Amino acid sequence: MLISNLNETLVMVLAIGDGRGLMPLTSRRTTAALPYAGNYRVIDFALTNCMHSGLRRINVFTQFNSLSLQNHLRDGWSIFNTDLGEFVTAVSPPITERVSMYSGPCHALHENLYLIDGAQEDNVLVVSGEQIYRMDYAAILEFHAEHEADVTIAAVDRDTANGGGFTSRFALAGDDLCDIRDEKDMNEAPADTEYFGPMEVYCFKRHCLIEMLVAAGAEGCRHKTVMDVIRERLFGRARLLGYRFGGKYGRVSQDRYWRTLSSLDDYYEANMDLLHLEPPLDIYQADWPIRTYQAQRPPARTVPGRSCNEGICVNSMVSAGTVIAGGGVSRSVLGNRVYIDDSATVEDSILYSGAIVGEGARVHRCILDRGVSVPPYEEIGMDPARDAERFAVTPGGVVVVPSSYRFQ
């Protein structure tokens, strides 16, 4: 590896989104702090990628409803040795003569330009903390160094992006980045051109990032993505390369899974993806475990209920401390300390920690937030009209019950 010491790289993890598309789940937590797969938080994937890639100098930019995220960083990620210059640090918007608020990813970088300018590392890796994917960052840093790039942009193709549209797009001819702004440019591109979108993983030479942010200024960075400002300030002026996500490089098994969480349906499907016969995301790779904070809980168990019904769990993920006492659970993701009472059924649902489903209740295609207690014989997800009167219902028909809801 040409980068002899990965501590020559400073990491900026952006966890600043307002989570508007994920309300009401983000009314008290930021997107990066959302539970995933029962045990994890969304930000665990970016931080795990850093940990396994040998990156130990990490700033996490926070903003909206960040208490849950900061608690998680404290409890789960205080693992590095500060005496060796290692850290995971939460960075809130700076306050000078005015209260600052980030308007977008690039604006967050600009408002913390002093951190970048005062750093000693040669490279800055900028990543989103609000996406779910596994990636060996050491491989993209090696690629960046070998090709002497000023900026290397991780590129995701349309299939890997689940068919979604890109807010920005470019082409790769070999490893060279081609700027694509409109259909005319696409029509004039070579026949073998492949089109990609940025997956919000950027490797900068530090001086290049500083020059870009200074040239753009605060107003030039406001309400813009990192890719927007790269287009405006660096195309034709710097050596820009694209790095293909899920390619031949890196130690992580290439499942080519990448999920953005723009909506509640995105979030729901990202959890349900794990229940496929062959899940598209490999969280079981033995040498790439996803790190998180897990409180000490007893093992999950199924037990007979008062009616002597056996507790049944089929094709589900069940976290520690959960008890299925004569109820039935299928195709669902259960957080820790969930309790399913006698004759209750839970299907195609996500239950956060501390949720209770009372005796005989039925829950179908639901997300129950932390501590929600469903009364006995209540039905959720069975009557769309009644559900819409009480809860948020997604375009995909998923019912979301917030932690603040109290059943009558």
C-alpha positions, 0 to 999 in steps of 0.5 A: 500500500502506498499510504504507509500509515492510514493515520495520514488520513482524517475522516469526516463523517457527515450525520447532519440530515434533518431526517424529514423524510423519516418522520416521525421516527426522527422526531427525537433522533437523527437519521444516523442514530436510527436502529437497524437490524435490531442491534445496530444504528445506521452510523455503525456501518460508516464507523465499522468501515473506518475501524476495519480499514485502519482509520482511527481519526474520525470527526462525526458532524452532528446537528439535528436531534443529536443526543441519541447519536452522541450517546451511542458514540460515547457508549459504543465507539469510545474504543480508540487510544487518544494517546496515539492520536486516535479518536471518534469525536462528535462535532456540532455546528460552531458558534462564533458571533452567530449561531451556525446551522449547516445547510448541506454537506459541503456547507458543513465542511466549510463551517469546519474549515478550521479543523481541516486547515489545522490538521496534519493529515495528507488526505481527508476522507468524507463519508455519509453516516446516513447510509447502509453499506460495507466498504473497505476504505483502505482500498479506495485510499490505496487507489487514490494514492497509486493514481496520484488523484486530487480527488477520488469519488466512489461511484455507484451504478444504477443497479446497485442504487436500487434503480433510484435516480441520482441527484448528480451523475457522471461517467467513467471512461476507464478510471477517468471521470467525465462530467455529465450535465445534460442529455446532450453530453450523454449523447456525445459520450463514447459508446462504451461510457458507463454512467454512475452517481456519487455514493457520498464517499470522497477522498481528497488531498487535504490541500485540494479540499481546502482550496475548493472550500475557500474558493467556493466560500460560505455562500457558494457551499450553502445548500449544496452537496460535495459533488455540486461544489466539485463540479463547480470548482474542480472539473478541468482544474484537478485530477478527478478519478472515479472508484467503482463501488463493489469492484475487485478491490478491498477485503470486504466481500463484495455484496454491492449493497448500498442503501440511502434512507430518504423515506420511511419505505426506504428504511423499512425495505432496508430492514426487510432486505435482511430477511431474504433467503440470501440477504443482499447485505452480508452482515455475517462476514466473520472478519468484518463484524459490524460493531455497535453498542449492546447493553448486557441483556439475557438471551432472547427466548420463546416460551409457552403463553398462559394458554399453553400456546408455544411461542413461535418465531419464523424467518425473523431477527430477534435481539437480546432480552426479547421474549415471545411468550405464546405469540407468533412472529414472522418476517420481522426485525425485533430490537432488544427487550421486546415482549410478545404476549400470548396469542399475539401475532407480529408479521412483516414488522420492525419493533424497536427496543422495549416494544410490547404487543399485548395478548391477542393483538395483531401487528402487520407491516408496522414500525413500532418505535421505542417503548410502544405498548400495543394493548391486548386485542388491538389491530394495527396494519389490518384496516388502512382507513382506521390506521390513517386516522391514527398513525403515519402511513407510508406510500408503501402501506407501512404503518408507523407508530411513534414512541409518543403515541398513547393508545386509548 
